[in-house]
Amino acid sequence: MYHMTRTLSMTLAFLGLGSLMGCGTSSVNRQDLLPRLREAIEAPVATEQTNVDNSRLVEEVADGRVLEDMTRVEVEQRIGRGDPCSRHPRCIENGFEDDDWHYTVGEMGEALRDNAPVLIVGFDRSGRVTRVWNLRMLP
């Protein structure tokens, strides 16, 4: 009995610590990355290097699960409202719903128009982010 109680206590402690560690990282990432992402979405892209930087940022947001479990309202407040996925073939190709959001990151000049990084955010029925997909455009 002692062994089972000790094992259960250790398991719960480990899970609690893991949750706290995850939350701390996510919180720090959100505070740092989301303002940068919002700015990048709206900013003009005049050089290939800016496009590369935007691509890395999009990848960091997606891989770091920075948007995970945020509500639709929170996402809109932090990075703006995306375009409905119903207008973008990339959403359909990747199994997103019509009301999920699509972001092209950066206002692309003519020379870079087809090379913009893409971020797609999928929501569940309750309006929480359940998955994020990104297309990184690096040379």
Buried (B, 14 or more C-beta within 10 A) or exposed (E): EEEEEEEEEEEEEEEEEEEEEEEEEBEEBBEEBBEBBBEBBEEEBBEBEBBBBBBEBBBBBBEBBBBBEBEBEBBEEBBEEBBBBEEBEBBEEBEBBEEBBBBBBBBBEEEBEEBBBBBBBBBEEEEBBBBBBBBBBEE
